[in-house]
Amino acid sequence: MALRQYVEGNFDQAKVAALAAQKAQIQAAITVQQTRIHNELYQLLTADQKTQLKQMEANHEARMQRHMSKEVPAPPEQ
């Protein structure tokens, strides 16, 4: 990645800021395209498929919440 040269070499804030802005612009364009494609696919689903998708998403979210709420085990004593 182009930013590595500014980590390992001489730091140039203006160039890093320009690269960061370029990266943000590219990421925004990707997000827009992904969302457009997801919308187009969603519009192709039947009502039953949309209901099933929503249930699958709810199940996924519940699993993620359970996973995130698990306590981290204490490191073993030595």
C-alpha positions as CSV (number, residue, x, y, z in Angstrom):
1,M,0.0,0.0,0.0
2,A,1.2,3.5,-0.8
3,L,0.9,4.6,2.8
4,R,3.6,2.2,4.0
5,Q,6.3,4.4,2.5
6,Y,5.2,7.2,4.9
7,V,5.3,4.8,7.8
8,E,8.7,3.4,7.0
9,G,10.2,6.5,5.4
10,N,9.8,10.3,5.7
11,F,6.3,11.3,6.8
12,D,4.5,13.8,4.5
13,Q,1.2,14.9,6.0
14,A,-0.1,16.5,2.8
15,K,0.6,13.4,0.8
16,V,-0.9,11.1,3.4
17,A,-4.0,13.2,3.6
18,A,-4.3,13.1,-0.2
19,L,-4.0,9.4,-0.2
20,A,-6.5,9.0,2.6
21,A,-9.0,11.2,0.8
22,Q,-8.5,9.2,-2.4
23,K,-9.1,6.0,-0.4
24,A,-12.2,7.4,1.2
25,Q,-13.6,8.4,-2.2
26,I,-13.0,4.9,-3.6
27,Q,-14.5,3.3,-0.6
28,A,-17.6,5.5,-0.9
29,A,-18.0,4.5,-4.6
30,I,-17.7,0.9,-3.7
31,T,-20.3,1.2,-0.9
32,V,-22.7,2.9,-3.3
33,Q,-22.3,0.2,-5.9
34,Q,-22.6,-2.6,-3.4
35,T,-25.8,-1.1,-2.0
36,R,-27.2,-0.6,-5.5
37,I,-26.5,-4.3,-6.4
38,H,-28.1,-5.5,-3.1
39,N,-31.2,-3.4,-3.8
40,E,-31.5,-4.8,-7.3
41,L,-31.2,-8.3,-6.0
42,Y,-33.7,-7.6,-3.2
43,Q,-36.2,-6.4,-5.7
44,L,-36.1,-9.7,-7.5
45,L,-37.1,-11.7,-4.4
46,T,-40.7,-12.9,-3.9
47,A,-42.5,-11.8,-0.8
48,D,-41.8,-15.2,0.9
49,Q,-38.1,-14.9,0.1
50,K,-38.0,-11.4,1.5
51,T,-39.6,-12.7,4.7
52,Q,-37.1,-15.6,4.9
53,L,-34.2,-13.2,4.3
54,K,-35.4,-10.9,7.1
55,Q,-35.6,-13.9,9.4
56,M,-32.1,-15.1,8.4
57,E,-30.8,-11.6,9.1
58,A,-32.5,-11.4,12.5
59,N,-31.0,-14.9,13.4
60,H,-27.6,-13.7,12.3
61,E,-27.8,-10.5,14.3
62,A,-28.9,-12.5,17.4
63,R,-25.9,-14.9,17.0
64,M,-23.6,-11.9,16.7
65,Q,-25.0,-10.3,19.8
66,R,-24.6,-13.5,21.7
67,H,-21.0,-13.9,20.5
68,M,-20.2,-10.3,21.3
69,S,-21.6,-10.5,24.8
70,K,-19.6,-13.6,25.8
71,E,-17.1,-12.8,28.5
72,V,-13.5,-13.2,27.6
73,P,-12.0,-16.1,29.7
74,A,-9.3,-15.1,32.1
75,P,-5.8,-16.1,31.1
76,P,-4.5,-19.3,32.8
77,E,-2.5,-18.7,35.9
78,Q,1.1,-19.7,35.7
